[in-house]
Amino acid sequence: MRGVILTAVLLTPLMVGLSEPIASQSSPPPIPGNSATMSSRGAPGYILAHETYDGLKKYLLEKHECETFTINQVVDTGSDTKLKISGDGRLLKGRISEEWRLTVCGDERIVGLAVVPVTEGAWEGGVVLAFGEKPIGEQPTAPGSVQRASKAATGTGIAAELQMVPIPGGRFQMGDLIGDGLPAERPVHAVTVRPFNLAKYEVTVDQFDAFVKATGYRTEVERDVRGLGCFVLDLAAGKWHLQAGTSWRAPGFEQSAAHPVVCVSWNDAQAFIAWLNRESGRRLRLPSEAEWEFATRAGASSKYYWGSNADDGCQHANGADLTPWPTEAYRWPDTMKCNDGHFYTSPVGSYAANAFGLHDTVGNVAEWIEDCWNESYAGAPDDGSAWRSGDCARRVSRGGDWFNAAPRYGLRVSSRYRISHDARASNQGFRLAEDQ
């Protein structure tokens, strides 16, 4: 990526159009030669004082002395690059996580945002956000385009593109640690989890589309001769119902290739995984319930993985919030008292990762789990493996979702749900796991 680089601090991978300033926290002094700061070792690793939108505006004003710019599109490139961090001149390997297509003073440009981990010196463990720009003609192929889809149209290609996060093994207390959950979340019990890998992001529309194109697979909702569709939200009543004509291709709201795939059943998820494994020779799978909770907590014992206050969740999760309801007929009965910027699903990775580097484990879409449903944890495995006995016609779903009309309950780490293995809904997706 060419052009001037300006370091800035990062709050979330992308928060566009927010007008309320983020409450500033204490942070180390800026890198010499820079006006921006970044978090140091021991800090959350995300921005403290400015939204990325404001940082981008500041960059454009300093670079072009022009306030005329519009954001037309946001894409996730996933490409690696080396960036020179101005200030100390060191080269650090970073990942261009977002690209904003802009019109700046009448000229179309691409402005990339790179999340750069600092691996040495006093700033070790911190993360810096770098801005850089290039002409529109140099834009890499965006996820979801025909070119990119054809490049990764095989299971081997999709598997090779997966970003798997190594999760260390450990022993933890699983279940309702706070005491305000349901009986299904009890008894709290000790579980030892072996090291495993978990996908950094939920499976996307683009990835599932490649599977369908390569195999001709039709999801359960598409094979249903009754034509019932999947469960979608009735905006007028605030209730869920089956709607004919809906599927993962058209879930009742607009999605891009970078959004998590929805309206897929547990069986559809297993078909996708089986194809990936046949093509790539890997042993991908759904996570066990214990693995999911261990990875989501990432060492936390609080009600939410980010702390005890649901209203702090908009930096971390896409749930029911102050984002305006699309119609005037209904409103959320309860919300996080903040704005996460999305009503329906959001592109994967749009919010801050947890301490293990996983995005959207809570919120966005609920995630299918390997385990059979059991009404409590009495008799649950203590070795982190999936519970393969019980009501296996119903499977566990974890993580809450964009809807969660009661986010103070549904976005808790210990919340768990039972869903029929052939059910499909516009708030349900999945994430991949793999043994180390």
N, C-alpha and C positions, 0 to 999 in steps of 0.2 A: 504494500500500500504506500503510495507516494504522497508527498505534501507535508505541510507543517504539522507537527504533533504537539498537542497541548495536553499536559497531564491534568487530570481532575479526579475528584473522588466519586465513588459509586454507591448509590443507595440500593438500586435494584437493577437488573439487567436492562430494564426499560420502563420508564415511567414518563409518558408523554403527556403534556398539556396540563399537568398539575399546577395549580396556582398558589396553594397554601405552602409556605416554607416548612421544610422539615426541621424539627427541633434539633438544634445543634448540640452535639455531645463534645466532651473533651477529646482532643486528638493531639498527636505529636506536631511539632512545628513543621512547616512546609519544607519540601526538598529545596535546597539552595537553587535559586534562579527560577522558582515557580511560585505562582500566586495561589496554587491549589494545595490541598493537603490530602493525605491518604492515611488509612488506618494502620496502626502498628501491630506487632505481635501481641496477641491476647485480646485485641479488639475484634468486633464481629467481622471485620473485613469488608464492610460496605459503607457507603457514604454517610457522612455526618451532617453536612450543612447545605448542600445544594441538590436539587433535582437534576437528573441528567439533561432534561430539556433546557433548564437555565444554563447549565454548563455549555451545552451546544450553542445556544444563542450567544453567549459570551464569546465563544470561539469564532463564530461567524462575524460578529460585530468587529472583533479585533482584526480578523483576517481580511474582511471585505469592506468594512465600514459601510455596511448596508443592512438595513433592517428588513428588506424585502425577501422573505423566504417562506416557503410552505413545505410541509411534510406530506408527501404523496403516498409513500409505501414504506413498510418496514419488513425486512427479510432477515432470516438467520442464515449466514453463510457457512458457519462451521469450519472455516478455513484457518490454517495456521499461518503465522507470519512472524517476522522479527521486527521489533519496534525499537527505535532509539528514544529513550526517555530523556527529554531535555531537562537540564538541571545538573545531573551528574554524568551524563553521556554514556551510561552503561547500556549494553544491549541485553534485553530480556526477552525471552520467548513468550509471546502472548497469543491469545485466540481472538480473532475478530468475531465477536458474538452477535453483533447486530449491525446492519447497515441501513441507513436512512436515505431514501431517495428524496432529494431536495431540489427546489428551484431557488437559486441564490442570485439575486440581482439579475434575474432573467435567464441565467445559465443553469442547466441541469447539472447537478453534481451528486456524487455519492460521498457521504460522510460515514466513516466506519467507527465503531466503538469497540475498543479492544480491552478486555479484562486481563490485566497483566499481573501475575503473581510475582512478588518480590522474594527471592530465594537466598539472599545474602545480606550481611550487614545489619545495621540497626533497624532496617525496615523489614527484616525477614518475617514472613508470615502475613504481611500486608498485601493489599490488592490496590492497584491503581487503574483508573480508567483513562485511556488515551484516545483522543480524537485525531483523525486524519482524513484527508479528502483526496479524491481522484475524479477525473472526468467520467461522465455517465457511460461512455463507450467502453471503459475498462471494467465495468461491473461484472463480477463473476456470476455464473448461472445461479439463479435463485431457486431455493427449494420449491418443488411443486411444478416447475416448468417442464416442458416436454423433454428438453435435453437432459436435465438432471434425472428425471424419472427413467429414461432409457438407460442412463449410465448405471443405475443401481436397480435394474429390473430383475436381478437374480437374487436368490437367497444369500449367496456368497457376498454379493455387493452390499446388500442391506446389512448383513451381519458384520461386515468389515467396517461399516459406517457407525455402528453402535458405539456410544460412549458409555462404557461400563466403569463404575466406580468401585474400587476394592473396599469392602466393608470388613474391618477387623473383627475377629471373634471376641467374645466376651460373655460375661454373666450379668443379667439384669433382672429387675423386678418387672413383670409384665401384668398389665391390667389397670384397673381404676385406682391409681395411687392416691388420688385426692379424696375419693369417697363420695362423689356426687354423680356417679354414673349409674348404669343399669345393672341388674343381676347378671346379665350375659357377659359383663366385663370382670366378673369375679369368679373365684377368689384370686386375689393377687398372688402370683407364684413366681418362683425363681426359674429362669430358663438360661441354659448355656447355649450360645449360638456359635457355630464354627465360622471361620472366615468364608466369605462368599462375595460375589460381584453383583451389583444392582445397577440397572440402567439409570443414568443421570436424568433422563427425561422419560415421560410417558410415550408409548408408541404413537406415532403421528399419522395423520391422514395420508401423507405422502408415502410412508412406509407400508401402510396397509394397502394403499392403492397399487403399489408395485407388486405386492403379493397377489392381488386379485387379477392384475393384468397378466402376470406370469402363469397363473394356474387356472384362470376362469372360475375361481371360487365364488360361490354365492352364499352370502350370510344367511343365518336362520330367518331373519326378517324378510329377506328377498325370496327365500324358498317357501315361505308360509303361504299356502294356497288360499287362506282366508283373507290375505291382504290387509292384515290389521296394522301393520307398521310398527313403529317403536313408541315407547312412552316418551311423551314430550310435555312441556309445560303449557297449560292453557293460560295465556296472559290475562284474560278477562276475569278468571275465577281464582287464579293462583293455585290451581290443582293440576295433577298429572293425569294423562289419559293416553290411550293408544290412538295414533293418528295415521290413517291410511296414506300411503305414498311416502312416508318418512323412512329413512334408512341411514346408514353411515354416510351415504353420498349426499343426502339432503336431510339433516337432522332437525329441521325446523328453524334454523338460524344459519347465518353465514359463517363459514370456516375457511381458512387458508390451508395450504399444505402443511404448515408448521403447527397447526392446532392438533390436540390429541384426538385420535379417532374415537367416536362414540357410537352408540346403537349397535354394539357388538356384544354377543353373549360370551359366557365362559367357554362354551364349545367353539365359538369363532376364534377366540384367543388361542385355544389349544391347536386349532387348525393352522393358524399363522405360525405358531412356534414350531409345529411339526415340519412345516415347509422350510423354515429357516434352518432347522437342524439337518434335514435331508440334504439341503443344498450346500451347507457350509461345513458339515461334519462336527458342529458344536453341540453342546448339551444345554441349550437355553431352556428356560422354564418360567413358570410363575413363581413368585416368592412364597414361602410359607408365611403364615400369619405372624409367627414369632420373629422371623427375619424382617418382615415389614415393620413391625413395631420397634424392634431394636434399631433398625436403620433410620427410621423416622425420628425417634427420640434422640439418637446420636449423643447419648450420654445425659440427656435432660430427664428430670423427674417431675417437671411441671405439668400443668394441665394442657397447655399448648406447647409445641416444641420450642417456640420462641419466648415463652414465659407464662405468666399467670393471667395476663390481660388480653381478652379477645380483641379489644379495640386497637391493639398494636399489630393486628394480623395483616393489614393491607400491604405491608412491605413483603410479606411472606407467602400469602395465600390468596387465591381468587375465590371468594365466598360471598355470601349475602352482605352487602355493604350499602353505602350511600350513593352508589351509581344509580342514576335515575331509572325507574321502571319504564320499559318501552311504551307502555300505554298508561292512560290515566285511570284505568278501571280498577287497579289493584296496587298494593304496596307491600313490601316485605313486612311481616308482623314484628320482626326483630332483626337487627342488623349489627354488624361491626360499625362503630361510630367513626368511620374513615371511608375513604374512597379508593378502591383498588383499580379503577379505570376500565373494568370489563363487567358487563352484565352476564353474558354467556361465557363460553370457554375462551381462554386466552392462548396465544402461542406458547408452546412449552418453553420453560425457562424465563418467563416474563417477570418472575419474582425472585427474591433472594433465596439462595440455597441454604440448606441447614448446615450444621457443623461438619457433616460428612461430604458436603458438596452435591447433595441431591436436590432437585427442584420439583415443586408441585406434589410432594408426597401427601400434603394436606391441601385440600381445595382443588380447583379446576375440574378434574373428574375423579369420581371414586374409582378405586382400582380392584380388579378381580384378584383374588388370592387362591392359592392351590387348595387350601383346606376345605374339608366338608364342614357343614354347620353343626355346632353343638350349642346348647342353650346356656352353658356356663363353661368355665375353665376347669371344672372338676374332672380329673383324669387326663388333662391335656398333656401332650408330650413335653418333657423338660429338656430335650436336646436340640430344640430349634427346628425339628423336622415338621413337615406338614401333618396335620391330623387327618388321617385317611379313613376314619370310621365316624359314624354318626349319621346325620341326614345328608347323604352325598348328592341327593337331587337338588339340594340347595347349597350354595357355596358362600364363602365369606367375602364381603366387600369392605374395604377399609379406605380411610382418608378423607371422607366428606367430598364436597364438590362445589361447583359454582352456585348452586341453588341454595342448599342448606338454609332454609328459612329461619332456623334457630342456630346460628353459627356458634353461639357460646356452648352449645351442646355438640353439634355435628362436627366441628373442626377440632375437637379434643383429640389428643393422640390415642386415647384408649377406646374411642367410639368404634363400634363394629356393627355390621348389618348382615342380614341373611337375604339372599336373592336366589331365585331359581336359576339353575345352570343355563337355561335357555332364554332367560329374560334379556331384554335389550332396552336401553334407555339413553336419552341424550345427555345424561350426566354420568355415564359409566364407561370407563376405558380400562387400560391395563398397562403394566410395566414389566419388563423382563428381568430375570435373575439368572445366575449361572454359578456353578461351583467353581472355587478357585483351584 
